[in-house]
Amino acid sequence: MSVFRPWRCVRSVDLIPVEALVRTGVRCLLIDRDNTCVPRDATEAPPEIAAWLDRVRAAGIATCVVSNNFHSKDVERSARELGCEVVHHAMKPVPFAVWFAMRKYGVSAAQTVLVGDQRFTDVIAGNLARVRTILVDPQSEKDLWYTIIFRKVERRVFGERDHDMRI
C-alpha cells in the first residue's frame, strides 16, 4: 500500500458511519483539527461534527484531536468543546503523535483510525503508524499558504478524491 493512499475517502467527518467503525473494531478515533473538525475560517466546530463525535463516544470509541497547529490554546479549547483529549504540536507526517495517542489509550494500530483532510500530513502519519486512515474534504477553502500548495500538488498527482462510504 502506498503511504499516500487512505483506507477510505469520505466527503465530511459526520458522514463516516459510526456503526461501521464499531463493526471494524475501532476503539480509538484520532482526528485532525484544522479543516477536518474546525473550518480554517472559524473558531469552533460545526454542530454536526460535535454531534457526530458524541455518537462516536457513545459507541464506546475514545476520541483524541491530533493537530499540527502550534496555537495550543486554540487546539485545547476546540478539543475541550468537542469532548476530546488532545495531542498538539503533532508534527505530522511523522507518526510520533499517533503512537503517543495509541499508548495513552492502550490500543493497537488495528483498533485505531486517523481522520484528516490532508494526504501529506494526516494520511502519511497514519499509514506510517500502521493505522487506518480516512481522508475527508477540507471544510473551508481558506488555508495556510503552504497547505494550498500541498493541495494543488495532491490534486495534480492523485486527481480528485474518489469518495468511498464503505467501511
DRENDO-1510 file (C-alpha; in Angstrom, 1 decimal, always signed):
<recs>
REC; n; res; u; v; w
REC; 1; MET; +0.0; +0.0; +0.0 .
REC; 2; SER; +1.2; +3.5; -0.8 .
REC; 3; VAL; +2.0; +5.7; +2.1 .
REC; 4; PHE; -0.2; +8.4; +0.4 .
REC; 5; ARG; -3.3; +6.2; +0.0 .
REC; 6; PRO; -6.0; +6.5; +2.6 .
REC; 7; TRP; -8.0; +3.5; +3.7 .
REC; 8; ARG; -11.2; +5.4; +2.8 .
REC; 9; CYS; -12.3; +8.8; +1.5 .
REC; 10; VAL; -15.4; +10.5; +2.7 .
REC; 11; ARG; -16.8; +14.0; +2.0 .
REC; 12; SER; -17.2; +15.0; +5.6 .
REC; 13; VAL; -16.4; +13.7; +9.1 .
REC; 14; ASP; -20.1; +13.5; +10.0 .
REC; 15; LEU; -20.7; +11.1; +7.1 .
REC; 16; ILE; -18.4; +8.4; +8.5 .
REC; 17; PRO; -20.8; +5.6; +9.7 .
REC; 18; VAL; -20.2; +5.2; +13.4 .
REC; 19; GLU; -21.6; +1.6; +13.4 .
REC; 20; ALA; -19.1; +0.7; +10.7 .
REC; 21; LEU; -16.2; +1.9; +12.9 .
REC; 22; VAL; -17.6; -0.3; +15.7 .
REC; 23; ARG; -18.0; -3.2; +13.4 .
REC; 24; THR; -14.4; -3.0; +12.2 .
REC; 25; GLY; -13.0; -3.0; +15.7 .
REC; 26; VAL; -12.2; +0.7; +16.1 .
REC; 27; ARG; -11.7; +1.6; +19.8 .
REC; 28; CYS; -9.8; +4.9; +19.2 .
REC; 29; LEU; -10.5; +7.7; +16.8 .
REC; 30; LEU; -7.8; +10.2; +16.2 .
REC; 31; ILE; -8.9; +13.3; +14.4 .
REC; 32; ASP; -7.2; +16.4; +12.9 .
REC; 33; ARG; -8.5; +19.8; +13.9 .
REC; 34; ASP; -7.9; +22.4; +11.2 .
REC; 35; ASN; -10.3; +22.0; +8.2 .
REC; 36; THR; -11.3; +18.5; +9.5 .
REC; 37; CYS; -13.2; +19.3; +12.7 .
REC; 38; VAL; -13.0; +23.1; +12.7 .
REC; 39; PRO; -13.1; +25.0; +9.4 .
REC; 40; ARG; -9.9; +27.1; +8.9 .
REC; 41; ASP; -12.0; +30.3; +8.8 .
REC; 42; ALA; -13.9; +29.5; +12.0 .
REC; 43; THR; -13.1; +29.2; +15.7 .
REC; 44; GLU; -15.4; +26.3; +16.6 .
REC; 45; ALA; -16.6; +23.1; +15.0 .
REC; 46; PRO; -20.0; +23.0; +13.3 .
REC; 47; PRO; -22.7; +21.4; +15.4 .
REC; 48; GLU; -23.0; +18.3; +13.1 .
REC; 49; ILE; -19.3; +17.5; +13.8 .
REC; 50; ALA; -19.8; +17.8; +17.6 .
REC; 51; ALA; -22.9; +15.6; +17.4 .
REC; 52; TRP; -21.1; +13.0; +15.4 .
REC; 53; LEU; -18.2; +12.9; +17.9 .
REC; 54; ASP; -20.8; +12.5; +20.7 .
REC; 55; ARG; -22.2; +9.4; +18.8 .
REC; 56; VAL; -18.7; +8.0; +18.4 .
REC; 57; ARG; -18.0; +8.3; +22.1 .
REC; 58; ALA; -21.5; +6.8; +22.9 .
REC; 59; ALA; -20.5; +3.8; +20.8 .
REC; 60; GLY; -17.5; +3.3; +23.2 .
REC; 61; ILE; -14.8; +4.7; +21.0 .
REC; 62; ALA; -12.2; +7.1; +22.5 .
REC; 63; THR; -11.6; +10.4; +20.7 .
REC; 64; CYS; -8.5; +12.5; +20.5 .
REC; 65; VAL; -7.7; +15.6; +18.5 .
REC; 66; VAL; -4.2; +15.2; +16.9 .
REC; 67; SER; -3.1; +18.5; +15.5 .
REC; 68; ASN; -0.1; +20.1; +14.0 .
REC; 69; ASN; -1.4; +23.5; +15.0 .
REC; 70; PHE; +1.1; +25.4; +17.1 .
REC; 71; HIS; -1.6; +27.6; +18.8 .
REC; 72; SER; -2.0; +25.0; +21.5 .
REC; 73; LYS; -4.6; +27.1; +23.5 .
REC; 74; ASP; -6.9; +27.1; +20.4 .
REC; 75; VAL; -6.4; +23.4; +19.9 .
REC; 76; GLU; -7.0; +22.7; +23.5 .
REC; 77; ARG; -10.2; +24.8; +23.6 .
REC; 78; SER; -11.5; +23.1; +20.5 .
REC; 79; ALA; -10.8; +19.7; +21.9 .
REC; 80; ARG; -12.5; +20.5; +25.2 .
REC; 81; GLU; -15.6; +21.9; +23.3 .
REC; 82; LEU; -15.7; +18.7; +21.3 .
REC; 83; GLY; -15.2; +16.4; +24.4 .
REC; 84; CYS; -11.9; +15.1; +23.1 .
REC; 85; GLU; -8.5; +14.6; +24.5 .
REC; 86; VAL; -5.7; +16.4; +22.6 .
REC; 87; VAL; -2.2; +16.0; +21.3 .
REC; 88; HIS; -1.0; +19.2; +19.8 .
REC; 89; HIS; +2.4; +20.1; +18.1 .
REC; 90; ALA; +1.9; +16.6; +16.4 .
REC; 91; MET; +4.5; +17.2; +13.7 .
REC; 92; LYS; +2.6; +15.0; +11.2 .
REC; 93; PRO; +3.6; +13.4; +8.9 .
REC; 94; VAL; +6.0; +11.8; +11.4 .
REC; 95; PRO; +3.9; +9.2; +13.3 .
REC; 96; PHE; +5.1; +10.0; +16.9 .
REC; 97; ALA; +1.9; +11.7; +18.0 .
REC; 98; VAL; -0.2; +8.8; +16.6 .
REC; 99; TRP; +1.9; +6.3; +18.6 .
REC; 100; PHE; +1.7; +8.5; +21.7 .
REC; 101; ALA; -2.1; +8.7; +21.5 .
REC; 102; MET; -2.4; +4.9; +20.9 .
REC; 103; ARG; -0.2; +4.3; +24.0 .
REC; 104; LYS; -2.3; +6.8; +26.0 .
REC; 105; TYR; -5.4; +4.8; +25.2 .
REC; 106; GLY; -3.8; +1.4; +25.3 .
REC; 107; VAL; -5.0; +0.5; +21.8 .
REC; 108; SER; -3.2; -1.2; +18.9 .
REC; 109; ALA; -2.9; +0.1; +15.4 .
REC; 110; ALA; -5.6; -2.3; +14.3 .
REC; 111; GLN; -8.0; -0.6; +16.8 .
REC; 112; THR; -7.2; +2.9; +15.7 .
REC; 113; VAL; -8.3; +5.2; +12.8 .
REC; 114; LEU; -7.0; +8.6; +11.9 .
REC; 115; VAL; -9.3; +11.1; +10.2 .
REC; 116; GLY; -7.9; +14.1; +8.4 .
REC; 117; ASP; -8.1; +16.4; +5.4 .
REC; 118; GLN; -4.5; +16.2; +4.0 .
REC; 119; ARG; -2.6; +13.3; +2.4 .
REC; 120; PHE; +0.8; +14.9; +3.1 .
REC; 121; THR; +0.3; +15.1; +6.8 .
REC; 122; ASP; -2.7; +13.1; +8.1 .
REC; 123; VAL; -2.7; +10.1; +5.7 .
REC; 124; ILE; +1.1; +9.7; +5.7 .
REC; 125; ALA; +1.3; +9.9; +9.5 .
REC; 126; GLY; -1.5; +7.3; +9.9 .
REC; 127; ASN; +0.0; +5.0; +7.4 .
REC; 128; LEU; +3.5; +5.2; +8.9 .
REC; 129; ALA; +1.9; +4.3; +12.2 .
REC; 130; ARG; +0.0; +1.4; +10.5 .
REC; 131; VAL; -3.4; +2.7; +11.5 .
REC; 132; ARG; -6.4; +3.0; +9.1 .
REC; 133; THR; -6.8; +6.5; +7.6 .
REC; 134; ILE; -9.9; +8.3; +6.4 .
REC; 135; LEU; -9.4; +11.3; +4.2 .
REC; 136; VAL; -12.1; +13.9; +4.3 .
REC; 137; ASP; -12.6; +17.0; +2.2 .
REC; 138; PRO; -11.5; +20.2; +3.8 .
REC; 139; GLN; -14.3; +22.2; +5.4 .
REC; 140; SER; -13.1; +25.5; +4.1 .
REC; 141; GLU; -11.3; +27.0; +1.0 .
REC; 142; LYS; -9.2; +29.1; +3.4 .
REC; 143; ASP; -5.9; +27.5; +4.3 .
REC; 144; LEU; -2.3; +28.3; +5.2 .
REC; 145; TRP; -0.2; +29.3; +2.1 .
REC; 146; TYR; +1.8; +26.0; +2.2 .
REC; 147; THR; -1.3; +23.9; +2.6 .
REC; 148; ILE; -2.7; +25.5; -0.5 .
REC; 149; ILE; +0.5; +24.4; -2.4 .
REC; 150; PHE; +0.2; +20.9; -0.9 .
REC; 151; ARG; -3.4; +20.6; -2.0 .
REC; 152; LYS; -2.5; +21.7; -5.6 .
REC; 153; VAL; +0.2; +19.1; -5.7 .
REC; 154; GLU; -2.1; +16.5; -4.3 .
REC; 155; ARG; -4.8; +17.2; -7.0 .
REC; 156; ARG; -2.2; +17.1; -9.7 .
REC; 157; VAL; -0.6; +13.9; -8.6 .
REC; 158; PHE; -3.6; +12.0; -7.2 .
REC; 159; GLY; -6.5; +13.6; -9.1 .
REC; 160; GLU; -9.9; +14.2; -7.5 .
REC; 161; ARG; -10.8; +12.2; -4.5 .
REC; 162; ASP; -13.0; +9.1; -5.0 .
REC; 163; HIS; -15.4; +9.1; -2.1 .
REC; 164; ASP; -15.9; +5.6; -0.8 .
REC; 165; MET; -18.5; +5.4; +2.0 .
REC; 166; ARG; -18.0; +1.6; +2.5 .
REC; 167; ILE; -16.1; +0.8; +5.7 .
</recs>
